[in-house]
Amino acid sequence: MTRIPAAAAVILMLSTAGCVGAPPVRSTPVAGPALAAYFDCVRDGGVAISAHRAVSAMDQPENSIAAIEATGQAIPNAILELDVVLTKDRQLVLMHDETMERTTTGRGRVADLTLAQVRQARLKASNGAPTRAAPPTLGEALDAAGRVGGIASIDLKPADGETTVDLARAVIDQVRRSRASNRVILITYNEADARAVAAMAPEMMISAGLSGVDDLQGLNAPQILAWTGTREERPALWRALREAGVEVQFGTLGREGVRRDDLYAADGDVSEYRDLTRQGVTVIATDTPLAVKSVLGVELAKAATCERVR
């Protein structure tokens, strides 16, 4: 991939989109966001647990205030992965799917409904049981994460005809209004989006899919958490990224029966999570965060000694 044209395209896109004051894409390291120092400390012998859709038990609805609070209380400094979409009236609400049916009592595409219509629905727990809770707004979710000392990792879910950068702009605005910049990670999946979102929000951490150290070109390394997928353990890549000063994320989550969470638990021994940390993983993204916690007490205790700006 030719790097310079891609970076130039990002700068042009940002300048024409009216993002006043957004800094240019950087090719040399500068001071990172407040949360960067925390992850630097965790990288040295600690671990952070990222709960997929914030859930830690099957009686919790995914992307719910109940899940955020329960998981944040159970796991110190938990990373709470949240999925964010825009409603028809341009309000940010938590929802993984484009449609309402799987996780709520509602129907239809979120992008075709107003926030009021979305909030008429009630969330279903992860085990399918109905609850009395409505889908929360991003602002409500950020407040809940703050109350329990959690870190919100925001997965951007653009609707048809909308770009990740468009959605990121709205999310960044809400994060700043919620005064949550020092406890947020913004998730991106390709190099162009990572550069654009990082330039728009230099004070926030960015999760970027990286397949090698060369992919850091044009990014500020202290701002980056490297997403390295869910399919295979890659210790050589993890070591290289750590040596470049970047924290490694690996996902044990996924489709039931295939995900690493289930494969590790098949023999009743989930010590493989400890193997991941020894091989260089700093953040374990999981569907079973309490199982990870059960074998990584020492690493979590080390992470608990790392200071965070709250």
C-alpha positions as CSV (number, residue, x, y, z in Angstrom):
1,M,0.0,0.0,0.0
2,T,1.3,3.5,-0.9
3,R,1.1,5.5,2.4
4,I,1.6,9.1,1.4
5,P,-1.5,9.4,-0.9
6,A,-3.7,7.7,1.8
7,A,-2.6,10.2,4.4
8,A,-3.1,13.1,2.1
9,A,-6.6,11.9,1.3
10,V,-7.4,11.8,4.9
11,I,-6.2,15.3,5.5
12,L,-8.2,16.6,2.5
13,M,-11.3,14.8,3.7
14,L,-11.1,16.3,7.2
15,S,-10.5,19.8,5.9
16,T,-13.4,19.8,3.5
17,A,-15.7,18.2,6.1
18,G,-15.5,21.3,8.2
19,C,-13.8,19.7,11.2
20,V,-12.5,23.0,12.6
21,G,-9.3,22.7,14.6
22,A,-8.6,19.0,13.8
23,P,-4.9,18.5,13.8
24,P,-3.1,17.0,10.8
25,V,-2.2,13.4,10.6
26,R,1.1,13.0,12.4
27,S,4.0,10.9,11.2
28,T,6.2,11.5,14.2
29,P,5.4,10.7,17.8
30,V,3.8,13.4,20.1
31,A,2.3,13.3,23.5
32,G,-0.6,10.8,23.7
33,P,-3.9,11.0,25.4
34,A,-4.2,10.8,29.2
35,L,-5.2,7.1,29.0
36,A,-2.0,6.2,27.1
37,A,0.1,6.3,30.3
38,Y,-2.3,3.9,32.0
39,F,-2.0,1.4,29.2
40,D,1.8,1.8,29.1
41,C,1.8,0.8,32.7
42,V,-0.6,-2.1,32.2
43,R,1.6,-3.4,29.4
44,D,4.4,-4.0,31.9
45,G,3.1,-7.3,33.5
46,G,-0.6,-6.4,33.8
47,V,-3.7,-7.1,31.8
48,A,-7.0,-5.3,30.8
49,I,-10.2,-7.3,30.2
50,S,-12.5,-6.0,27.5
51,A,-16.1,-7.3,27.9
52,H,-17.8,-7.8,24.5
53,R,-20.9,-5.7,24.4
54,A,-20.3,-5.0,28.1
55,V,-21.8,-8.3,29.1
56,S,-20.5,-10.5,32.0
57,A,-23.5,-12.7,32.6
58,M,-26.4,-14.1,30.5
59,D,-29.1,-12.3,32.5
60,Q,-27.7,-8.9,31.3
61,P,-28.8,-7.4,28.0
62,E,-25.9,-6.6,25.7
63,N,-25.2,-2.8,25.4
64,S,-27.2,-2.0,28.5
65,I,-26.8,0.1,31.6
66,A,-27.3,-3.1,33.7
67,A,-24.4,-4.8,31.9
68,I,-22.1,-1.8,32.1
69,E,-22.7,-1.4,35.9
70,A,-22.5,-5.1,36.7
71,T,-19.3,-5.8,34.7
72,G,-17.7,-2.6,35.8
73,Q,-18.3,-3.5,39.4
74,A,-17.0,-7.0,39.0
75,I,-13.8,-6.2,37.1
76,P,-11.6,-3.2,38.2
77,N,-10.9,-0.9,35.3
78,A,-13.0,-3.0,32.9
79,I,-13.0,-2.1,29.3
80,L,-16.7,-2.1,28.3
81,E,-17.2,-2.6,24.6
82,L,-20.2,-0.7,23.3
83,D,-21.9,-0.6,19.9
84,V,-23.2,2.8,18.7
85,V,-25.6,3.7,15.9
86,L,-27.4,6.9,14.9
87,T,-31.2,7.0,14.9
88,K,-33.3,8.7,12.2
89,D,-33.2,12.0,14.1
90,R,-29.4,11.7,14.5
91,Q,-29.3,10.6,18.1
92,L,-26.6,8.1,19.3
93,V,-28.0,5.0,20.9
94,L,-26.4,1.6,21.8
95,M,-27.3,-1.2,19.5
96,H,-25.2,-3.9,17.9
97,D,-27.4,-4.8,15.0
98,E,-28.9,-2.6,12.3
99,T,-32.3,-3.9,13.3
100,M,-34.1,-4.1,16.6
101,E,-35.5,-7.6,16.6
102,R,-32.7,-9.7,18.0
103,T,-31.9,-7.7,21.1
104,T,-35.2,-5.8,21.8
105,T,-38.9,-6.1,21.7
106,G,-39.0,-3.5,18.9
107,R,-39.0,-3.9,15.1
108,G,-37.3,-2.2,12.2
109,R,-34.0,-0.6,11.3
110,V,-32.6,1.7,13.9
111,A,-31.7,4.2,11.2
112,D,-35.3,4.4,10.2
113,L,-36.6,5.1,13.7
114,T,-36.4,8.2,16.0
115,L,-34.8,7.9,19.4
116,A,-38.3,8.1,21.0
117,Q,-39.4,5.1,18.9
118,V,-36.3,3.1,19.7
119,R,-36.8,3.8,23.4
120,Q,-40.3,2.4,23.3
121,A,-38.7,-1.0,22.9
122,R,-37.4,-3.1,25.8
123,L,-34.1,-4.9,25.9
124,K,-33.9,-8.6,26.0
125,A,-31.3,-10.2,28.2
126,S,-28.5,-12.2,26.6
127,N,-30.5,-15.4,27.5
128,G,-33.6,-14.0,25.7
129,A,-35.5,-13.0,28.8
130,P,-37.4,-9.7,28.5
131,T,-36.4,-6.8,30.7
132,R,-37.9,-3.4,31.5
133,A,-34.9,-1.5,30.3
134,A,-34.9,0.7,27.1
135,P,-31.9,0.9,24.9
136,P,-29.6,3.6,26.4
137,T,-28.2,6.6,24.6
138,L,-24.4,6.9,24.3
139,G,-24.4,9.8,26.9
140,E,-26.2,7.6,29.4
141,A,-23.8,4.7,28.8
142,L,-20.8,7.0,29.2
143,D,-22.2,8.2,32.5
144,A,-22.8,4.7,33.7
145,A,-19.2,3.6,32.7
146,G,-17.8,6.5,34.6
147,R,-19.8,5.7,37.8
148,V,-18.1,2.2,37.9
149,G,-14.7,3.3,36.8
150,G,-14.9,1.5,33.5
151,I,-13.3,2.4,30.1
152,A,-15.8,2.7,27.3
153,S,-14.6,1.1,24.0
154,I,-16.9,2.4,21.3
155,D,-17.5,0.3,18.2
156,L,-18.8,2.6,15.5
157,K,-21.7,1.0,13.5
158,P,-22.4,3.3,10.4
159,A,-25.7,2.7,8.6
160,D,-26.1,2.5,4.8
161,G,-24.7,5.5,3.1
162,E,-22.8,6.7,6.2
163,T,-19.1,6.5,6.8
164,T,-17.2,5.5,9.9
165,V,-15.7,9.0,10.0
166,D,-19.2,10.6,9.8
167,L,-20.4,8.5,12.8
168,A,-17.1,9.1,14.6
169,R,-17.6,12.9,14.4
170,A,-20.9,12.6,16.2
171,V,-19.5,10.2,18.8
172,I,-16.5,12.4,19.5
173,D,-18.8,15.3,20.1
174,Q,-20.8,13.4,22.6
175,V,-17.7,12.0,24.4
176,R,-16.4,15.6,24.8
177,R,-19.8,16.8,26.0
178,S,-19.8,14.0,28.5
179,R,-16.3,14.9,29.6
180,A,-15.2,11.3,29.0
181,S,-12.3,11.7,26.7
182,N,-9.9,10.3,29.3
183,R,-11.9,7.0,29.6
184,V,-12.8,6.2,26.0
185,I,-11.4,4.1,23.2
186,L,-12.6,4.6,19.7
187,I,-12.6,1.4,17.5
188,T,-11.6,1.5,13.9
189,Y,-11.0,-1.3,11.4
190,N,-8.8,0.0,8.6
191,E,-5.8,2.2,8.3
192,A,-7.6,5.2,6.7
193,D,-10.3,5.3,9.4
194,A,-7.7,4.9,12.1
195,R,-5.8,7.9,10.8
196,A,-8.8,10.0,10.3
197,V,-10.4,9.3,13.7
198,A,-7.1,9.7,15.5
199,A,-6.6,13.1,13.9
200,M,-10.1,14.2,14.9
201,A,-9.7,13.1,18.5
202,P,-6.0,13.3,19.5
203,E,-6.9,13.2,23.2
204,M,-8.6,9.8,22.9
205,M,-7.2,6.3,22.5
206,I,-7.8,4.5,19.1
207,S,-8.2,0.8,18.5
208,A,-6.7,0.1,15.1
209,G,-6.5,-3.2,13.2
210,L,-2.8,-3.8,12.6
211,S,-1.0,-6.6,10.8
212,G,2.5,-5.3,11.3
213,V,4.6,-2.5,12.7
214,D,4.6,-0.8,9.3
215,D,0.9,-0.1,9.7
216,L,1.7,2.4,12.4
217,Q,3.0,4.8,9.8
218,G,1.2,8.1,10.1
219,L,-0.2,7.3,13.5
220,N,0.9,8.4,17.0
221,A,2.0,5.2,18.6
222,P,1.1,6.2,22.2
223,Q,-2.5,6.8,21.1
224,I,-2.9,3.3,19.5
225,L,-4.1,0.0,20.8
226,A,-3.4,-2.7,18.2
227,W,-6.3,-5.0,17.4
228,T,-4.8,-8.3,16.1
229,G,-8.0,-10.3,15.5
230,T,-9.6,-13.4,16.9
231,R,-8.5,-16.2,14.6
232,E,-5.0,-17.2,15.6
233,E,-2.4,-16.4,18.3
234,R,0.4,-14.4,16.7
235,P,3.2,-14.0,19.3
236,A,5.8,-12.8,16.8
237,L,3.5,-9.9,15.8
238,W,2.7,-9.2,19.4
239,R,6.3,-9.0,20.4
240,A,7.1,-6.6,17.5
241,L,4.2,-4.3,18.4
242,R,5.1,-4.2,22.1
243,E,8.7,-3.3,21.1
244,A,7.2,-0.4,19.1
245,G,5.5,0.8,22.3
246,V,2.0,-0.3,21.3
247,E,-0.4,-2.4,23.5
248,V,-1.7,-5.6,21.9
249,Q,-5.4,-6.6,21.9
250,F,-6.5,-10.1,21.0
251,G,-10.1,-11.3,20.9
252,T,-11.2,-14.7,22.3
253,L,-14.8,-13.8,21.5
254,G,-16.9,-14.8,18.5
255,R,-19.4,-17.4,17.4
256,E,-20.4,-19.9,20.1
257,G,-18.5,-23.2,19.9
258,V,-15.8,-21.7,17.6
259,R,-14.5,-18.8,19.7
260,R,-11.3,-19.1,21.7
261,D,-13.4,-18.7,24.9
262,D,-15.1,-22.0,24.3
263,L,-12.0,-23.8,23.0
264,Y,-10.0,-22.8,26.1
265,A,-12.8,-23.9,28.4
266,A,-13.5,-27.3,26.7
267,D,-11.1,-29.1,29.1
268,G,-12.2,-27.2,32.2
269,D,-8.9,-25.3,32.4
270,V,-8.7,-21.8,31.0
271,S,-5.1,-21.2,31.8
272,E,-4.6,-20.3,28.1
273,Y,-5.6,-16.7,29.0
274,R,-2.4,-16.5,31.1
275,D,-0.4,-17.8,28.1
276,L,-1.7,-14.9,26.0
277,T,-0.4,-12.4,28.5
278,R,3.0,-14.1,28.6
279,Q,3.1,-13.9,24.8
280,G,2.5,-10.2,24.8
281,V,-1.2,-9.5,24.9
282,T,-2.2,-6.6,27.1
283,V,-6.0,-6.5,26.4
284,I,-8.1,-9.6,26.1
285,A,-11.4,-9.0,24.5
286,T,-13.8,-11.8,25.6
287,D,-17.4,-13.0,25.8
288,T,-16.6,-14.5,29.2
289,P,-14.8,-11.8,31.2
290,L,-15.3,-13.4,34.6
291,A,-13.5,-16.5,33.3
292,V,-10.6,-14.4,32.3
293,K,-10.6,-12.7,35.6
294,S,-10.6,-16.1,37.4
295,V,-7.1,-16.9,36.1
296,L,-5.5,-13.5,35.9
297,G,-5.8,-12.2,39.4
298,V,-2.1,-11.4,39.6
299,E,-2.1,-9.5,36.3
300,L,-5.2,-7.6,37.3
301,A,-3.7,-6.7,40.6
302,K,-0.7,-5.3,38.8
303,A,-2.9,-3.3,36.5
304,A,-4.8,-1.9,39.5
305,T,-1.6,-0.2,40.7
306,C,-1.5,1.8,37.4
307,E,-2.7,5.3,37.8
308,R,-5.6,6.7,35.7
309,V,-6.8,10.2,35.1
310,R,-10.5,10.0,35.9
